[in-house]
């Protein structure tokens, strides 16, 4: 993402995990772990939405950590339909942030995995913020968010998302009385609207204090 991006290789459940870490200027508020879109459809930690999320967290004083799921890039293992990927995310949180505040974010398939991981992390860790973009509710059985997490969660979806219909996300969110921020005229990858996406996330993070 920038010249200061650290490239790491960490041990994960399926072997080596390829990781990128960006630190803010000054003291860090905590560690934000960001999950990428579907590996079988070209999703990697270099995805533009994932990079935008990382920039938003860094701007707000967080250390942003992106990683490639098993079987992507130089991360070892093979795709596991979200089960192994959830284990990857949980292992990474333990490796890069064994204590202290954490935040979770994910895009598309990564949002699905993030929701799964949040069920384990919410009661065990100090989770300060959750950001889900383009949540893949039409393709996977996305876990509900813990009720106490709702005020710290931001869900963003494009009105014209052709990959995950908005209606599917609203159906998922409706059962939880969970608000969704809908961006008019925007499709799945937020082409031409990444600055707007970043601004929404920055505003949410500032609101968390």
N, C-alpha and C positions, 0 to 999 in steps of 0.2 A: 504493500500500500504506500509505503514511503521508504526513504533511505534507512530509517531506523527500525524497520520491521525485522524482528528476530525470527529466524527459521530454526525450528526445533524438531527433534525426533524423540517421541516419548513412547514408553511401553504401554500398549493397550491390551484388551482382552483377546484380540486376534493377532497380536504382534505389534510391529512398529506402526506408530501413528505420526502422520505428517502434520505439523502445527505451525501456525504463524501467530506472532504476538506483537501487538503495538501498544506502547505505553504513552500515557499523557504527559504533558509538562507538569512538573511538580508532583506532589504526593497523589497516589492513586486512591480513589474512593472504594475500589474493590475490583473484582475480576468479572468481566462479562464473557460468557462462552456463546458463540454464535454458530448455528448449524445450517448447513447448505441444502440446496434442493436435491431432487431425486438422482442418485448416482447412475441409474440406468438410462437417464435422459440427459446426460451431460452436466449434471450438477456437480460443482466443486466449490472449494472455499474461495476461489477467485471470481465467483459469480458477482455481478455488479450490485445486486441488491444486498448480498452478504457484505461486500466491501462498504456499501453505504451505511449499513447498520454499524459496522466496526468504526467508521469515521464518526458517526453520531455519538457512540459511547466514548471514544477518545476525547472528542470535543467537550464532553460533559465530565471529564476527569476519571474515566474508567480505563483500566487496562483491558484491551479487547483481544480475545483469543479466538482464532478461526482454526478449523481443522478439516482434514479430509476423512470422511467415513471410510471404513474398511473396504478395500478393493478399489479405492480412488487414489490417483496419483501414486505416491510411494507408500501409502498406507497399506499394510498387509491384510490378508483375509479376503472374504468375498461377501457380496451383498446378502443381507439377512432380513429383508422385508420389515425393517424397523426394530426388530428385537435386539439383534446384535448392535445396531446403531445406537439404541438407547443405552446399552452397556458401554459403548464407546464414549458417549457423552458423559455419563456418570463417572467413568474412570478418568476422563480428562479433567473434570471439575476437581476430583480428588488430587490429581497430580499437580495442577497449576494453582489451585486455591484450596489447600487442605483446611484452611480456617479463614475467618473473616467474611465480609459481605460478598455476595455473588449476584450476578444478573444473568438471565437466560434470554436468548433470542433465536429465532429460526425463521426460515423462509420456505414455504411450500412443504415438501417432505420434511424439511428441517423443523418446521413449526409443529408438525405431527410428532416428531421425535422429542422435541422440546417439551411438549405437553405431557408425553409419557414420563419423561425424566422428572418433571416438576412434581409428579405425585410422590416420588421418593424423596426429593430434596426439600420440599416445602416445610415439612415438620422437623427436618434434621439440620437445616442450614438457614442462615440469614439471607433470604432471597429478597433483594430490594426492588427488583424490576423484572418484568416479563414482557417481551415484545414478540408478537406472532404476526407475520406478514404472509398473505396468500395461503392461509392454513388449508392443507389438503384434505378438507372434510368430505369431499365427494369421492375420494379414492381410498381413504383409510378410516378405521374406527378411532377417531381422535378422542383421547381421554378428556373428561371434563376437568376444568381447572378447579383446584381447591377453592371453596367459597371465600376463604379469608384472603386469597391472592387477587381477587377481582379488582380491588382498588389500586393494585400495583401493576395490573396487566393492561397492555395496549394491543388491541387487535386491529389490524389495518387490512383492507381488502379493496381491490379495484372493482368498480361498478361493472366494467366490461371484461372481467377476467374470463378468458376463453378456456383456460386449463382447469380451474376450479370455479364453477358457477357461484356467484354471490349467494344464490338461494340456499346452496348446500351449507355454507358457513353460517348463514342466518338461522337455518334449521338447527344446527349444532349449538349455536350461541343462545337461541331462544329458550332451550330447555334449562339453561343456567341463569337466565336473566343477565346475560353478559353483553355489554355494549360492544358494537363493532363500528369502527371509523371507516366509512365508505368514501373512496376518492372517485368523484364523478369522471367518467370518460376514460378511465385508466384500465389497462389490461394487466395480465399476470406479472410481467417483468418490469412494469412501471417505466417503460420506455419514454424518455423525455420528461419524466416526473420524479427522477431520483432526488433532486434538491428538495422537492416538496416532501417526499418520504423522509428524508433526513430531518427536515424541520419538524415534522410531526413527532418523530422519535426524540429529538432534542427537547422539545417542549414537554413531553411526557417525563423525561428523565429529570428535568429541572423541577417539575411539579412534585417529584418524589422526595425532593430535599437533599 
